[in-house]
Amino acid sequence: MAHQTQVLEKLVALGVILSVVTAHLLGVAEASNEPLLFMSHNFTYYVQVEMGAPGLDIAAPPINPGISANFGQLTMFAFNATEGQSRMSKPLGFVRGYTVETSYVSGDMQLLEVEFLEYNDGRYNGTIQYQGAVTPEGTELAIVGGSGSFRGVRGYLVVTFSSSDPPFSTFRHDVTLLE
């Protein structure tokens, strides 16, 4: 009987130790500031552009429009990113950045664009930075980094026109993350 009591006491003590260690580890995990890393290779969101709104403005005029068309014009922007094409769909964050006109030819559009996505869908939270050329033929921007759930990502973004309901235009952003 004494032997059974000793075994039972040891099992109870071991159970208490395991419970304390488990509670400690769970507490550390819950207190962690590390975001959940985004593991998929593709996702899509929509950008809602309102023409004439304060979120889209020329910050610097062209350098010499009489000679070089709109070369040097700097436009700043801040737009909403949504889960679906509708402006009323679930908000996912913001797209902010700037474009600089790089074409010397009148009527030709060649933009250098730098932007970042501030993303939070409730599960993933972080930023992705894009940069590249915007042309009438298409827009593919390089992903040059990220933070939070997107820490260290690389890949590319393809932007396509989705719809127009003046003064709003909607653009689809297809993101591909490389391994």
Protein Blocks (a to p, Z undefined) as FASTA:
>chain_A
ZZmmmmmmmmmmmmmmmmmmmmmmmmmmmmpcbdcddfbfbdcddddddehiakbccfbd
cfblmlnomghiacdddddddfblblkbccfbdcddddddfbfbghiacdddddddddde
hjagcdddddddddfkbccdddfbdehjlgoiacddddddfbdcdfbdcddddddddZZ
